[in-house]
């Protein structure tokens, strides 16, 4: 589990950096001055809604695509599907790229 702990720390460091960089970027590009109401609790449709913070969940054992493939979109779609179904440990998930390409092509 040592590798997992190291991975978690690396992810946390990256998120910490982004949590500083993104607001600075938005402020420097005057995003906040564009007259957008960014506070949903003030919008009529959201007055009675919960304003709780997002829950952060770390996904474990995410399947990786073959380095020579261009299947990142396929892997992102499959990951989103599993997350939306509450599966956060991908250790037992196998992604057969050829099968899923045919499946999505059939749907489209």
MOPAC internal coordinates of N, CA, C and O (Angstrom, degrees):
PM7 1SCF
backbone

  N    0.0000 0     0.00 0     0.00 0    0    0    0
  C    1.4564 1     0.00 0     0.00 0    1    0    0
  C    1.5147 1   111.54 1     0.00 0    2    1    0
  O    1.2310 1   120.27 1   174.66 1    3    2    1
  N    1.3167 1   117.09 1    -5.34 1    3    2    1
  C    1.4614 1   120.35 1  -179.08 1    5    3    2
  C    1.5159 1   110.53 1   -60.69 1    6    5    3
  O    1.2310 1   120.26 1   137.01 1    7    6    5
  N    1.3498 1   117.11 1   -42.99 1    7    6    5
  C    1.4606 1   120.67 1   179.22 1    9    7    6
  C    1.5155 1   111.94 1   -61.12 1   10    9    7
  O    1.2310 1   120.70 1   141.84 1   11   10    9
  N    1.3485 1   116.27 1   -38.16 1   11   10    9
  C    1.4583 1   120.53 1   179.08 1   13   11   10
  C    1.5164 1   112.05 1   -65.27 1   14   13   11
  O    1.2310 1   120.87 1   139.98 1   15   14   13
  N    1.3359 1   115.94 1   -40.02 1   15   14   13
  C    1.4600 1   120.08 1   178.51 1   17   15   14
  C    1.5260 1   110.82 1   -64.82 1   18   17   15
  O    1.2310 1   120.64 1   139.75 1   19   18   17
  N    1.3251 1   116.37 1   -40.25 1   19   18   17
  C    1.4554 1   120.79 1   177.64 1   21   19   18
  C    1.5221 1   110.22 1   -63.87 1   22   21   19
  O    1.2310 1   120.67 1   137.53 1   23   22   21
  N    1.3294 1   116.33 1   -42.47 1   23   22   21
  C    1.4659 1   120.85 1   178.52 1   25   23   22
  C    1.5263 1   110.27 1   -61.98 1   26   25   23
  O    1.2310 1   120.28 1   136.26 1   27   26   25
  N    1.3191 1   117.08 1   -43.74 1   27   26   25
  C    1.4655 1   121.31 1   179.56 1   29   27   26
  C    1.5194 1   110.65 1   -61.45 1   30   29   27
  O    1.2310 1   120.12 1   136.66 1   31   30   29
  N    1.3332 1   117.37 1   -43.34 1   31   30   29
  C    1.4660 1   120.52 1   178.76 1   33   31   30
  C    1.5229 1   110.79 1   -63.78 1   34   33   31
  O    1.2310 1   120.13 1   139.77 1   35   34   33
  N    1.3305 1   117.36 1   -40.23 1   35   34   33
  C    1.4698 1   120.52 1   178.48 1   37   35   34
  C    1.5189 1   111.19 1   -63.85 1   38   37   35
  O    1.2310 1   120.42 1   138.88 1   39   38   37
  N    1.3197 1   116.80 1   -41.12 1   39   38   37
  C    1.4657 1   120.67 1   178.41 1   41   39   38
  C    1.5243 1   109.87 1   -64.87 1   42   41   39
  O    1.2310 1   120.51 1   135.77 1   43   42   41
  N    1.3242 1   116.63 1   -44.23 1   43   42   41
  C    1.4639 1   120.29 1   179.41 1   45   43   42
  C    1.5267 1   111.25 1   -61.24 1   46   45   43
  O    1.2310 1   119.91 1   139.52 1   47   46   45
  N    1.3384 1   117.78 1   -40.48 1   47   46   45
  C    1.4605 1   121.14 1   177.76 1   49   47   46
  C    1.5248 1   110.66 1   -62.75 1   50   49   47
  O    1.2310 1   120.53 1   137.00 1   51   50   49
  N    1.3455 1   116.60 1   -43.00 1   51   50   49
  C    1.4653 1   120.64 1   179.86 1   53   51   50
  C    1.5253 1   110.59 1   -64.20 1   54   53   51
  O    1.2310 1   120.32 1   137.84 1   55   54   53
  N    1.3271 1   117.00 1   -42.16 1   55   54   53
  C    1.4652 1   120.96 1   179.52 1   57   55   54
  C    1.5254 1   110.12 1   -65.55 1   58   57   55
  O    1.2310 1   119.99 1   139.55 1   59   58   57
  N    1.3257 1   117.62 1   -40.45 1   59   58   57
  C    1.4658 1   120.94 1   177.75 1   61   59   58
  C    1.5255 1   111.06 1   -59.89 1   62   61   59
  O    1.2310 1   120.55 1   136.42 1   63   62   61
  N    1.3316 1   116.56 1   -43.58 1   63   62   61
  C    1.4694 1   120.16 1   178.75 1   65   63   62
  C    1.5201 1   110.53 1   -62.77 1   66   65   63
  O    1.2310 1   120.58 1   134.94 1   67   66   65
  N    1.3371 1   116.49 1   -45.06 1   67   66   65
  C    1.4619 1   120.10 1  -179.42 1   69   67   66
  C    1.5245 1   111.77 1   -65.38 1   70   69   67
  O    1.2310 1   120.43 1   146.02 1   71   70   69
  N    1.3228 1   116.78 1   -33.98 1   71   70   69
  C    1.4616 1   119.46 1  -179.35 1   73   71   70
  C    1.5258 1   111.54 1   -68.32 1   74   73   71
  O    1.2310 1   120.26 1   164.07 1   75   74   73
  N    1.3078 1   117.10 1   -15.93 1   75   74   73
  C    1.4622 1   121.48 1   174.22 1   77   75   74
  C    1.5268 1   110.96 1   -95.28 1   78   77   75
  O    1.2310 1   120.54 1   135.41 1   79   78   77
  N    1.3234 1   116.57 1   -44.59 1   79   78   77
  C    1.4600 1   121.31 1  -175.10 1   81   79   78
  C    1.5255 1   112.63 1   -67.27 1   82   81   79
  O    1.2310 1   120.05 1   135.60 1   83   82   81
  N    1.3232 1   117.51 1   -44.40 1   83   82   81
  C    1.4668 1   119.99 1  -174.83 1   85   83   82
  C    1.5311 1   112.01 1   -62.70 1   86   85   83
  O    1.2310 1   118.75 1   130.73 1   87   86   85
  N    1.3510 1   119.99 1   -49.27 1   87   86   85
  C    1.4645 1   118.23 1   177.35 1   89   87   86
  C    1.5286 1   113.38 1   -61.08 1   90   89   87
  O    1.2310 1   120.32 1   143.41 1   91   90   89
  N    1.3491 1   116.99 1   -36.59 1   91   90   89
  C    1.4646 1   119.52 1   176.90 1   93   91   90
  C    1.5221 1   111.35 1   -63.50 1   94   93   91
  O    1.2310 1   120.75 1   137.32 1   95   94   93
  N    1.3317 1   116.17 1   -42.68 1   95   94   93
  C    1.4624 1   120.50 1   177.92 1   97   95   94
  C    1.5292 1   110.53 1   -61.66 1   98   97   95
  O    1.2310 1   120.55 1   132.94 1   99   98   97
  N    1.3310 1   116.55 1   -47.06 1   99   98   97
  C    1.4629 1   119.86 1  -179.00 1  101   99   98
  C    1.5226 1   111.35 1   -62.37 1  102  101   99
  O    1.2310 1   120.10 1   141.40 1  103  102  101
  N    1.3237 1   117.41 1   -38.60 1  103  102  101
  C    1.4650 1   120.55 1   177.87 1  105  103  102
  C    1.5193 1   110.75 1   -67.96 1  106  105  103
  O    1.2310 1   120.01 1   137.91 1  107  106  105
  N    1.3380 1   117.58 1   -42.09 1  107  106  105
  C    1.4694 1   120.27 1  -177.49 1  109  107  106
  C    1.5239 1   112.68 1   -69.28 1  110  109  107
  O    1.2310 1   120.06 1   155.14 1  111  110  109
  N    1.3238 1   117.49 1   -24.86 1  111  110  109
  C    1.4743 1   120.51 1   177.28 1  113  111  110
  C    1.5257 1   111.45 1   -94.41 1  114  113  111
  O    1.2310 1   120.97 1  -171.02 1  115  114  113
  N    1.3346 1   115.75 1     8.98 1  115  114  113
  C    1.4690 1   122.77 1   178.72 1  117  115  114
  C    1.5325 1   113.06 1    58.29 1  118  117  115
  O    1.2310 1   121.09 1  -148.80 1  119  118  117
  N    1.3151 1   115.52 1    31.20 1  119  118  117
  C    1.4628 1   120.56 1   177.80 1  121  119  118
  C    1.5254 1   110.97 1   -58.89 1  122  121  119
  O    1.2310 1   120.80 1   139.48 1  123  122  121
  N    1.3132 1   116.08 1   -40.52 1  123  122  121
  C    1.4615 1   120.59 1  -176.77 1  125  123  122
  C    1.5306 1   112.62 1   -72.50 1  126  125  123
  O    1.2310 1   119.88 1   165.86 1  127  126  125
  N    1.3289 1   117.84 1   -14.14 1  127  126  125
  C    1.4606 1   121.73 1  -179.60 1  129  127  126
  C    1.5198 1   113.25 1   -91.34 1  130  129  127
  O    1.2310 1   119.77 1  -178.19 1  131  130  129
  N    1.3069 1   118.04 1     1.81 1  131  130  129
  C    1.4637 1   121.39 1  -172.92 1  133  131  130
  C    1.5314 1   113.51 1   -82.07 1  134  133  131
  O    1.2310 1   120.29 1  -172.45 1  135  134  133
  N    1.3017 1   117.05 1     7.55 1  135  134  133
  C    1.4607 1   120.10 1   175.38 1  137  135  134
  C    1.5166 1   114.20 1    80.45 1  138  137  135
  O    1.2310 1   119.82 1  -166.04 1  139  138  137
  N    1.3160 1   117.95 1    13.96 1  139  138  137
  C    1.4543 1   120.76 1   178.42 1  141  139  138
  C    1.5163 1   109.38 1   -82.51 1  142  141  139
  O    1.2310 1   120.54 1   -42.60 1  143  142  141
  N    1.3078 1   116.57 1   137.40 1  143  142  141
  C    1.4587 1   119.01 1   175.10 1  145  143  142
  C    1.5177 1   107.53 1   -86.50 1  146  145  143
  O    1.2310 1   120.71 1   -80.25 1  147  146  145
  N    1.3142 1   116.24 1    99.75 1  147  146  145
  C    1.4494 1   121.52 1  -176.13 1  149  147  146
  C    1.5273 1   112.51 1   -85.01 1  150  149  147
  O    1.2310 1   120.38 1   176.62 1  151  150  149
  N    1.2926 1   116.88 1    -3.38 1  151  150  149
  C    1.4503 1   120.30 1  -176.53 1  153  151  150
  C    1.5204 1   109.51 1  -103.73 1  154  153  151
  O    1.2310 1   121.07 1   -82.99 1  155  154  153
  N    1.3375 1   115.55 1    97.01 1  155  154  153
  C    1.4583 1   120.74 1  -174.03 1  157  155  154
  C    1.5229 1   112.49 1   -62.50 1  158  157  155
  O    1.2310 1   119.92 1   156.40 1  159  158  157
  N    1.3322 1   117.75 1   -23.60 1  159  158  157
  C    1.4591 1   118.80 1  -179.65 1  161  159  158
  C    1.5270 1   112.20 1   -67.86 1  162  161  159
  O    1.2310 1   119.73 1   167.03 1  163  162  161
  N    1.3394 1   118.12 1   -12.97 1  163  162  161
  C    1.4549 1   121.09 1   177.58 1  165  163  162
  C    1.5298 1   112.34 1   -94.49 1  166  165  163
  O    1.2310 1   120.04 1   168.00 1  167  166  165
  N    1.3298 1   117.53 1   -12.00 1  167  166  165
  C    1.4577 1   121.17 1   178.82 1  169  167  166
  C    1.5195 1   109.12 1   -80.63 1  170  169  167
  O    1.2310 1   120.43 1   -42.36 1  171  170  169
  N    1.3239 1   116.79 1   137.64 1  171  170  169
  C    1.4554 1   121.95 1  -175.66 1  173  171  170
  C    1.5278 1   112.16 1   -53.17 1  174  173  171
  O    1.2310 1   120.29 1   136.50 1  175  174  173
  N    1.3387 1   117.05 1   -43.50 1  175  174  173
  C    1.4640 1   120.97 1  -176.27 1  177  175  174
  C    1.5239 1   112.87 1   -65.76 1  178  177  175
  O    1.2310 1   119.70 1   162.58 1  179  178  177
  N    1.3330 1   118.18 1   -17.42 1  179  178  177
  C    1.4511 1   121.17 1  -174.99 1  181  179  178
  C    1.5266 1   114.19 1  -113.78 1  182  181  179
  O    1.2310 1   119.97 1  -174.79 1  183  182  181
  N    1.3215 1   117.65 1     5.21 1  183  182  181
  C    1.4640 1   121.02 1  -175.08 1  185  183  182
  C    1.5273 1   112.01 1   -58.13 1  186  185  183
  O    1.2310 1   119.77 1   138.16 1  187  186  185
  N    1.3296 1   118.04 1   -41.84 1  187  186  185
  C    1.4618 1   120.35 1  -176.67 1  189  187  186
  C    1.5277 1   113.26 1   -93.76 1  190  189  187
  O    1.2310 1   119.47 1  -171.92 1  191  190  189
  N    1.3081 1   118.63 1     8.08 1  191  190  189
  C    1.4622 1   122.54 1  -178.11 1  193  191  190
  C    1.5210 1   110.70 1   -89.49 1  194  193  191
  O    1.2310 1   121.25 1   -23.33 1  195  194  193
  N    1.3082 1   115.22 1   156.67 1  195  194  193
  C    1.4606 1   121.23 1   177.77 1  197  195  194
  C    1.5195 1   110.24 1   -67.83 1  198  197  195
  O    1.2310 1   120.46 1   -39.24 1  199  198  197
  N    1.3101 1   116.73 1   140.76 1  199  198  197
  C    1.4617 1   121.66 1   178.41 1  201  199  198
  C    1.5231 1   110.37 1  -112.02 1  202  201  199
  O    1.2310 1   120.37 1  -149.89 1  203  202  201
  N    1.3313 1   116.89 1    30.11 1  203  202  201
  C    1.4598 1   119.92 1  -178.62 1  205  203  202
  C    1.5233 1   110.48 1   -69.59 1  206  205  203
  O    1.2310 1   121.30 1   -23.05 1  207  206  205
  N    1.3130 1   115.12 1   156.95 1  207  206  205
  C    1.4584 1   120.63 1   179.84 1  209  207  206
  C    1.5214 1   110.06 1   -74.82 1  210  209  207
  O    1.2310 1   121.25 1   -22.61 1  211  210  209
  N    1.3149 1   115.22 1   157.39 1  211  210  209
  C    1.4517 1   120.33 1   177.10 1  213  211  210
  C    1.5195 1   110.93 1   -66.09 1  214  213  211
  O    1.2310 1   120.84 1   -33.80 1  215  214  213
  N    1.3004 1   116.00 1   146.20 1  215  214  213
  C    1.4519 1   121.43 1   177.14 1  217  215  214
  C    1.5316 1   107.98 1   -90.75 1  218  217  215
  O    1.2310 1   120.26 1   -49.26 1  219  218  217
  N    1.3070 1   117.11 1   130.74 1  219  218  217
  C    1.4592 1   121.89 1   178.74 1  221  219  218
  C    1.5134 1   108.44 1   -94.20 1  222  221  219
  O    1.2310 1   120.71 1   -53.26 1  223  222  221
  N    1.3295 1   116.26 1   126.74 1  223  222  221
  C    1.4535 1   122.05 1   179.32 1  225  223  222
  C    1.5225 1   107.86 1  -125.56 1  226  225  223
  O    1.2310 1   120.41 1   -50.10 1  227  226  225
  N    1.3218 1   116.81 1   129.90 1  227  226  225
  C    1.4557 1   120.80 1   176.93 1  229  227  226
  C    1.5277 1   108.86 1   -90.89 1  230  229  227
  O    1.2310 1   120.99 1   -51.85 1  231  230  229
  N    1.3054 1   115.71 1   128.15 1  231  230  229
  C    1.4575 1   121.69 1   179.38 1  233  231  230
  C    1.5270 1   107.84 1   -86.70 1  234  233  231
  O    1.2310 1   120.69 1   -45.39 1  235  234  233
  N    1.3272 1   116.28 1   134.61 1  235  234  233
  C    1.4658 1   120.75 1  -177.47 1  237  235  234
  C    1.5264 1   110.71 1  -106.01 1  238  237  235
  O    1.2310 1   120.92 1   -33.85 1  239  238  237
  N    1.3145 1   115.85 1   146.15 1  239  238  237
  C    1.4641 1   123.20 1   171.69 1  241  239  238
  C    1.5272 1   113.14 1    55.64 1  242  241  239
  O    1.2310 1   120.29 1  -132.03 1  243  242  241
  N    1.3098 1   117.05 1    47.97 1  243  242  241
  C    1.4588 1   121.25 1  -179.16 1  245  243  242
  C    1.5277 1   109.53 1   -68.68 1  246  245  243
  O    1.2310 1   119.78 1   -52.93 1  247  246  245
  N    1.3498 1   118.02 1   127.07 1  247  246  245
  C    1.4626 1   120.03 1   178.42 1  249  247  246
  C    1.5279 1   110.78 1   -61.23 1  250  249  247
  O    1.2310 1   121.07 1   -36.67 1  251  250  249
  N    1.3194 1   115.55 1   143.33 1  251  250  249
  C    1.4622 1   120.91 1  -179.44 1  253  251  250
  C    1.5228 1   109.76 1  -110.18 1  254  253  251
  O    1.2310 1   121.26 1   -38.03 1  255  254  253
  N    1.3028 1   115.20 1   141.97 1  255  254  253
  C    1.4601 1   119.45 1   176.78 1  257  255  254
  C    1.5222 1   110.26 1   -76.55 1  258  257  255
  O    1.2310 1   120.73 1   -19.78 1  259  258  257
  N    1.3113 1   116.21 1   160.22 1  259  258  257
  C    1.4538 1   121.72 1   175.58 1  261  259  258
  C    1.5245 1   108.14 1   -63.06 1  262  261  259
  O    1.2310 1   119.24 1   -46.84 1  263  262  261
  N    1.3282 1   119.06 1   133.16 1  263  262  261
  C    1.4662 1   121.39 1  -177.09 1  265  263  262
  C    1.5348 1   114.35 1   -56.51 1  266  265  263
  O    1.2310 1   120.24 1   154.64 1  267  266  265
  N    1.3310 1   117.14 1   -25.36 1  267  266  265
  C    1.4614 1   119.30 1  -178.61 1  269  267  266
  C    1.5268 1   112.55 1   -92.18 1  270  269  267
  O    1.2310 1   119.67 1  -176.87 1  271  270  269
  N    1.3300 1   118.24 1     3.13 1  271  270  269
  C    1.4740 1   120.29 1  -177.43 1  273  271  270
  C    1.5279 1   111.39 1   -99.25 1  274  273  271
  O    1.2310 1   121.45 1   -13.43 1  275  274  273
  N    1.2981 1   114.83 1   166.57 1  275  274  273
  C    1.4640 1   121.80 1   176.01 1  277  275  274
  C    1.5267 1   109.56 1  -116.81 1  278  277  275
  O    1.2310 1   120.80 1  -135.58 1  279  278  277
  N    1.3113 1   116.07 1    44.42 1  279  278  277
  C    1.4537 1   121.29 1  -174.47 1  281  279  278
  C    1.5222 1   113.88 1   -98.60 1  282  281  279
  O    1.2310 1   119.71 1  -158.79 1  283  282  281
  N    1.3383 1   118.16 1    21.21 1  283  282  281
  C    1.4658 1   118.93 1  -175.05 1  285  283  282
  C    1.5307 1   111.76 1   -61.01 1  286  285  283
  O    1.2310 1   119.85 1   143.05 1  287  286  285
  N    1.3189 1   117.89 1   -36.95 1  287  286  285
  C    1.4660 1   120.68 1   178.33 1  289  287  286
  C    1.5104 1   111.76 1   -63.72 1  290  289  287
  O    1.2310 1   120.93 1   138.14 1  291  290  289
  N    1.3131 1   115.82 1   -41.86 1  291  290  289
  C    1.4606 1   121.55 1   178.30 1  293  291  290
  C    1.5242 1   110.24 1   -62.11 1  294  293  291
  O    1.2310 1   120.32 1   133.94 1  295  294  293
  N    1.3217 1   117.00 1   -46.06 1  295  294  293
  C    1.4598 1   120.81 1   179.45 1  297  295  294
  C    1.5266 1   110.70 1   -65.08 1  298  297  295
  O    1.2310 1   119.89 1   141.58 1  299  298  297
  N    1.3052 1   117.82 1   -38.42 1  299  298  297
  C    1.4708 1   120.67 1   178.14 1  301  299  298
  C    1.5268 1   110.54 1   -64.42 1  302  301  299
  O    1.2310 1   120.17 1   138.73 1  303  302  301
  N    1.3217 1   117.28 1   -41.27 1  303  302  301
  C    1.4746 1   121.27 1   178.63 1  305  303  302
  C    1.5221 1   111.18 1   -63.90 1  306  305  303
  O    1.2310 1   120.51 1   135.32 1  307  306  305
  N    1.3284 1   116.62 1   -44.68 1  307  306  305
  C    1.4635 1   120.38 1  -179.94 1  309  307  306
  C    1.5276 1   110.59 1   -65.41 1  310  309  307
  O    1.2310 1   120.44 1   138.36 1  311  310  309
  N    1.3300 1   116.76 1   -41.64 1  311  310  309
  C    1.4576 1   120.50 1   178.24 1  313  311  310
  C    1.5280 1   110.09 1   -61.40 1  314  313  311
  O    1.2310 1   120.21 1   134.50 1  315  314  313
  N    1.3340 1   117.21 1   -45.50 1  315  314  313
  C    1.4698 1   120.96 1   178.97 1  317  315  314
  C    1.5273 1   111.07 1   -60.76 1  318  317  315
  O    1.2310 1   120.50 1   140.09 1  319  318  317
  N    1.3362 1   116.65 1   -39.91 1  319  318  317
  C    1.4667 1   119.59 1   179.44 1  321  319  318
  C    1.5268 1   110.80 1   -63.22 1  322  321  319
  O    1.2310 1   120.17 1   134.65 1  323  322  321
  N    1.3301 1   117.28 1   -45.35 1  323  322  321
  C    1.4618 1   119.81 1  -179.46 1  325  323  322
  C    1.5280 1   111.52 1   -66.31 1  326  325  323
  O    1.2310 1   120.19 1   138.44 1  327  326  325
  N    1.3271 1   117.23 1   -41.56 1  327  326  325
  C    1.4651 1   120.28 1   178.96 1  329  327  326
  C    1.5241 1   110.49 1   -62.67 1  330  329  327
  O    1.2310 1   120.37 1   137.72 1  331  330  329
  N    1.3342 1   116.91 1   -42.28 1  331  330  329
  C    1.4701 1   119.73 1  -179.60 1  333  331  330
  C    1.5243 1   111.59 1   -65.36 1  334  333  331
  O    1.2310 1   120.24 1   159.74 1  335  334  333
  N    1.3427 1   117.14 1   -20.26 1  335  334  333
  C    1.4627 1   121.39 1   176.26 1  337  335  334
  C    1.5267 1   112.48 1   -96.44 1  338  337  335
  O    1.2310 1   120.55 1  -171.02 1  339  338  337
  N    1.3429 1   116.55 1     8.98 1  339  338  337
  C    1.4539 1   121.05 1   174.85 1  341  339  338
  C    1.5170 1   115.06 1    82.66 1  342  341  339
  O    1.2310 1   119.98 1  -164.73 1  343  342  341
  N    1.3374 1   117.64 1    15.27 1  343  342  341
  C    1.4694 1   120.97 1   178.72 1  345  343  342
  C    1.5247 1   108.05 1   -94.21 1  346  345  343
  O    1.2310 1   120.41 1   -68.56 1  347  346  345
  N    1.3341 1   116.82 1   111.44 1  347  346  345
  C    1.4538 1   121.12 1  -177.47 1  349  347  346
  C    1.5273 1   112.85 1  -112.22 1  350  349  347
  O    1.2310 1   119.77 1   176.67 1  351  350  349
  N    1.3156 1   118.05 1    -3.33 1  351  350  349
  C    1.4603 1   121.57 1   173.74 1  353  351  350
  C    1.5219 1   107.02 1  -116.75 1  354  353  351
  O    1.2310 1   121.02 1   -71.45 1  355  354  353
  N    1.3099 1   115.66 1   108.55 1  355  354  353
  C    1.4594 1   120.91 1  -173.90 1  357  355  354
  C    1.5285 1   112.18 1   -91.23 1  358  357  355
  O    1.2310 1   119.86 1  -166.10 1  359  358  357
  N    1.3248 1   117.87 1    13.90 1  359  358  357
  C    1.4596 1   122.05 1  -175.93 1  361  359  358
  C    1.5119 1   113.87 1   -56.56 1  362  361  359
  O    1.2310 1   119.64 1   147.03 1  363  362  361
  N    1.3119 1   118.29 1   -32.97 1  363  362  361
  C    1.4639 1   121.18 1  -177.87 1  365  363  362
  C    1.5268 1   112.73 1  -100.54 1  366  365  363
  O    1.2310 1   120.09 1  -174.05 1  367  366  365
  N    1.3095 1   117.44 1     5.95 1  367  366  365
  C    1.4663 1   121.45 1  -177.59 1  369  367  366
  C    1.5259 1   109.61 1   -91.16 1  370  369  367
  O    1.2310 1   120.97 1   -52.90 1  371  370  369
  N    1.3208 1   115.75 1   127.10 1  371  370  369
  C    1.4588 1   121.34 1   174.58 1  373  371  370
  C    1.5220 1   107.27 1  -115.36 1  374  373  371
  O    1.2310 1   120.25 1   -50.30 1  375  374  373
  N    1.3060 1   117.13 1   129.70 1  375  374  373
  C    1.4637 1   121.15 1   179.93 1  377  375  374
  C    1.5203 1   108.46 1  -106.58 1  378  377  375
  O    1.2310 1   121.23 1   -69.48 1  379  378  377
  N    1.3210 1   115.26 1   110.52 1  379  378  377
  C    1.4639 1   121.90 1   175.66 1  381  379  378
  C    1.5228 1   107.07 1   -89.79 1  382  381  379
  O    1.2310 1   121.02 1   -81.49 1  383  382  381
  N    1.3373 1   115.66 1    98.51 1  383  382  381
  C    1.4633 1   121.04 1  -173.02 1  385  383  382
  C    1.5318 1   112.39 1   -57.19 1  386  385  383
  O    1.2310 1   119.63 1   136.57 1  387  386  385
  N    1.3221 1   118.30 1   -43.43 1  387  386  385
  C    1.4718 1   120.78 1  -178.71 1  389  387  386
  C    1.5199 1   110.84 1   -61.72 1  390  389  387
  O    1.2310 1   120.72 1   135.29 1  391  390  389
  N    1.3373 1   116.23 1   -44.71 1  391  390  389
  C    1.4655 1   120.19 1   179.32 1  393  391  390
  C    1.5317 1   111.29 1   -61.71 1  394  393  391
  O    1.2310 1   120.63 1   133.44 1  395  394  393
  N    1.3314 1   116.39 1   -46.56 1  395  394  393
  C    1.4587 1   119.39 1  -176.88 1  397  395  394
  C    1.5264 1   112.17 1   -70.86 1  398  397  395
  O    1.2310 1   119.78 1   148.55 1  399  398  397
  N    1.3310 1   118.02 1   -31.45 1  399  398  397
  C    1.4666 1   120.00 1   173.62 1  401  399  398
  C    1.5239 1   109.59 1   -60.37 1  402  401  399
  O    1.2310 1   120.38 1   134.26 1  403  402  401
  N    1.3324 1   116.87 1   -45.74 1  403  402  401
  C    1.4722 1   120.58 1   179.75 1  405  403  402
  C    1.5245 1   110.41 1   -65.73 1  406  405  403
  O    1.2310 1   120.92 1   140.39 1  407  406  405
  N    1.3240 1   115.84 1   -39.61 1  407  406  405
  C    1.4677 1   120.18 1  -179.94 1  409  407  406
  C    1.5236 1   111.11 1   -61.53 1  410  409  407
  O    1.2310 1   120.29 1   131.71 1  411  410  409
  N    1.3437 1   117.05 1   -48.29 1  411  410  409
  C    1.4625 1   120.47 1  -179.67 1  413  411  410
  C    1.5253 1   111.48 1   -68.68 1  414  413  411
  O    1.2310 1   120.10 1   144.66 1  415  414  413
  N    1.3125 1   117.41 1   -35.34 1  415  414  413
  C    1.4747 1   120.32 1   176.87 1  417  415  414
  C    1.5190 1   110.68 1   -63.53 1  418  417  415
  O    1.2310 1   120.22 1   142.14 1  419  418  417
  N    1.3219 1   117.18 1   -37.86 1  419  418  417
  C    1.4605 1   121.32 1   178.71 1  421  419  418
  C    1.5264 1   110.71 1   -66.37 1  422  421  419
  O    1.2310 1   120.76 1   139.47 1  423  422  421
  N    1.3230 1   116.15 1   -40.53 1  423  422  421
  C    1.4674 1   120.41 1   179.61 1  425  423  422
  C    1.5262 1   111.21 1   -64.23 1  426  425  423
  O    1.2310 1   121.33 1   141.23 1  427  426  425
  N    1.3385 1   115.06 1   -38.77 1  427  426  425
  C    1.4597 1   119.13 1  -176.78 1  429  427  426
  C    1.5027 1   109.63 1   -76.27 1  430  429  427
  O    1.2310 1   120.10 1   180.00 1  431  430  429

